[in-house]
Amino acid sequence: MSDITSPAGPDTPKAMQPDNRAPDDKDQKAKEAYFTASQSQLIWARFKANRTAMIAGAVLIGLILTGVFAPFLSPYDPTIRGRDKEYENGAPQIPRFCDHNGCSARPFVYTPERKRSPTTLRWVTSVNKEKRRYIHFFVEGWEYRYFDYSINLPGDALDFRIPGIAFDTHLFGVDNGAVHIFGTDHSGKDIYSRTLHAVYTSLAVGTLGVLISFVLALAIGGISGYFGGWLDGLIQMITDAVRTIPIIPLFMALAAFIPQEWSSETRFFFISIIIGLINWPTLARRVRTHLLTERNQEYVLAAQLCGASASHIIRRHLLPSFTSYIIVDLVISFPYIVLSETALSFIGLGLKDPVNSLGVMLQNVTSADVLLNYQWYFIPVIFFIALVLAFVFVGDGLRDAADPYADTKK
Amino acid sequence: MTQFLQFTLTRAVMALFTLLLVSLIVFTLMELVPGTCAERYLAFKNTQGQQISIDDIQAEERRLGLDRPFLIRWGGWVGNVLFHGEFGDSCILRLNINQLLGDKFWVSLAICLTSLLFAYLIAIPVGIISATSKSAWMNGTLRFVSYLGLAMPNFLLALMIMLFSTVFFGDSLTGLFSKEFRDAPWSFDRLMDFMSRAWLPVFILGWSATAFALQTVRALMLDETGKLYVTAAKARGLYGRKLLWRYPARHALGPIINSLGFDLNRVFNELPIVAVILTLTEAGALLLEALARSNDQQLAGAIIFLLTASIVTLNFVTDVALALFDPRVRSSVMRS
């Protein structure tokens, strides 16, 4: 699958190298692979040729893996349970191998010490460079669970709980005391652990939101585009009306509706659902426009004459004709959904503090105090920027790769 | 000509209908905000030391007409807005909303429209370069800078610029007017003062809007340059900038103009956060205040309604303008 290139593409001369015994044969094979390649293989081949998009893709996959394995990668619990009382608002501790006492093969950090200053009587943190804390790998720490769901629906009969699997191994940790490579916040929570969990939460909200808006857009756009006529007119008017309403006020009105006593998990689901419910119109419109042009094609007529039902034609014939466009649109709309979660949490109406989302993390850096004194609060912002940029560039790359005219243009 | 008039009229009726539909949605949303106006009035009286009973609340509700059915109240509200331009009183601040808003909404609208203009002034040339240029390096850099505007949180940018200018120029650049112009009537000097401060929100909003505009322009240009008429034009000997500006760029412009209304919506979404950080006294900040802090349904409803009315109007104007200036749309209008 990886050797698909356009027959006229830059890779063709390879077939004419002297050590190649059967140049014609190989050339023929490349051509054959190109002409028989499926749509997704063609897209992958074009995507691979785009260096920017490949880098962005690698960053994106890295971030997704970081998010999924956040509990394993983070040495401390990101909630208040994992706080370090000895090191509040602490600066990042950078692991090092060498110092004035010589080198060691195992990386280490220094021990911060907290003392009352004899003159001002305030707590002062100083770094003791003589005491090393060695970093160990695969240490045991706080317990975390995967596949652990407890759904609390209204009514006792609908509650259920999957116990999941518990782990307590973490990638790294120190033998005594604690290590905070991104520093700690005002209550002593480890910013590194929080950031990783925040990436996970933001991605999860985004995925859930994208999925919901995707299903809605397919259903509504599909009906509107396939049937046309007055139904289309009506649906378009409603779609336009929904698009006209400013999103943030809509969020705010709905978020004000959330009772304060809801647990953070329920809030999280509710917010994702709202985000999904609001973001469908753009995609629905694209689906509709495409269907309007496709439904007059002969293959649709043929299917209709064979007696296929409307839903069968939409599902089996029309939607596959532009799956690639839909995937591209989904990737493109993803950063905007992550951004809406951030904006909402930033205003204080979205997710709140026990949950770590990028929006909650961004909210912490708004004061001038942080800007001047605690610059390490900004580390999550870098993750946020990287996430959005990676998504946008991957989206652009996918768009170019899915463009059927891409090869004819050069 | 009659066909054109008919087209304009149909569009106008559709716009009005959309506006009514949106006003219904907005009105419903405002109902979702917990508490009613009557409760707020009396809660205030309660703080003044008066004893309040359920009967008082109900009497107040009757006085304000809150006991009438939902749809009738909506009809009354929309009627007042459309025929008298009256939004009623804010129930928290107990002031007439028209007085309260004053020119604030128009200031916000001007900021948003200017940001949009700024975004497209950058996005159109960059989008065309990015879709057609073969220099991967320039292409990548231009796109990176544009997308950074999207990825960089607006409030962070605002904070950084504020801090920077406070440290280096001794002026924090916050607010929309200097002290002496804050309550003065509009004049040339006040306008100049406004401009000297409004560039900052315009810059921040515009930069973050550039990314989406750029993605649209780029996608449209890529679609258009692959089409056969471009090949035909090339065969006739056109090339370079002349070819791009005369053929694909013009075609790509149509859908962009068409979506301006929704872009305005997007920009306005970003406005409240920037406005709060820069302490701008305009409608975005008021809206955030009304929704997130004081639950002032009346005020929030009025601002959202004004915004949606602007979007619907802009959509209508661009539709008609496209029918006037784009021969393809014109001919399809004339045929029907």
HADDOCK unambig.tbl for C-alpha pairs under 7 A between the chains (distance, minus, plus):
assign (segid A and resid 237 and name CA) (segid B and resid 18 and name CA) 6.68 0.50 0.50
assign (segid A and resid 241 and name CA) (segid B and resid 18 and name CA) 5.80 0.50 0.50
assign (segid A and resid 241 and name CA) (segid B and resid 21 and name CA) 6.75 0.50 0.50
assign (segid A and resid 241 and name CA) (segid B and resid 22 and name CA) 5.57 0.50 0.50
assign (segid A and resid 243 and name CA) (segid B and resid 262 and name CA) 6.90 0.50 0.50
assign (segid A and resid 244 and name CA) (segid B and resid 262 and name CA) 6.50 0.50 0.50
assign (segid A and resid 244 and name CA) (segid B and resid 265 and name CA) 6.79 0.50 0.50
assign (segid A and resid 244 and name CA) (segid B and resid 308 and name CA) 5.92 0.50 0.50
assign (segid A and resid 244 and name CA) (segid B and resid 311 and name CA) 6.61 0.50 0.50
assign (segid A and resid 245 and name CA) (segid B and resid 308 and name CA) 6.24 0.50 0.50
assign (segid A and resid 246 and name CA) (segid B and resid 265 and name CA) 5.61 0.50 0.50
assign (segid A and resid 246 and name CA) (segid B and resid 269 and name CA) 6.26 0.50 0.50
assign (segid A and resid 247 and name CA) (segid B and resid 269 and name CA) 6.48 0.50 0.50
assign (segid A and resid 248 and name CA) (segid B and resid 269 and name CA) 5.60 0.50 0.50
assign (segid A and resid 252 and name CA) (segid B and resid 291 and name CA) 6.45 0.50 0.50
assign (segid A and resid 252 and name CA) (segid B and resid 292 and name CA) 6.73 0.50 0.50
assign (segid A and resid 253 and name CA) (segid B and resid 29 and name CA) 6.11 0.50 0.50
assign (segid A and resid 253 and name CA) (segid B and resid 30 and name CA) 6.82 0.50 0.50
assign (segid A and resid 253 and name CA) (segid B and resid 32 and name CA) 6.82 0.50 0.50
assign (segid A and resid 253 and name CA) (segid B and resid 33 and name CA) 6.03 0.50 0.50
assign (segid A and resid 253 and name CA) (segid B and resid 291 and name CA) 6.80 0.50 0.50
assign (segid A and resid 256 and name CA) (segid B and resid 33 and name CA) 6.18 0.50 0.50
assign (segid A and resid 257 and name CA) (segid B and resid 32 and name CA) 6.41 0.50 0.50
assign (segid A and resid 257 and name CA) (segid B and resid 33 and name CA) 6.18 0.50 0.50
assign (segid A and resid 257 and name CA) (segid B and resid 34 and name CA) 6.81 0.50 0.50
assign (segid A and resid 385 and name CA) (segid B and resid 151 and name CA) 4.85 0.50 0.50
assign (segid A and resid 385 and name CA) (segid B and resid 152 and name CA) 5.96 0.50 0.50
assign (segid A and resid 388 and name CA) (segid B and resid 151 and name CA) 5.38 0.50 0.50
assign (segid A and resid 389 and name CA) (segid B and resid 147 and name CA) 6.65 0.50 0.50
assign (segid A and resid 389 and name CA) (segid B and resid 151 and name CA) 6.12 0.50 0.50
assign (segid A and resid 405 and name CA) (segid B and resid 226 and name CA) 5.75 0.50 0.50
assign (segid A and resid 409 and name CA) (segid B and resid 226 and name CA) 5.73 0.50 0.50
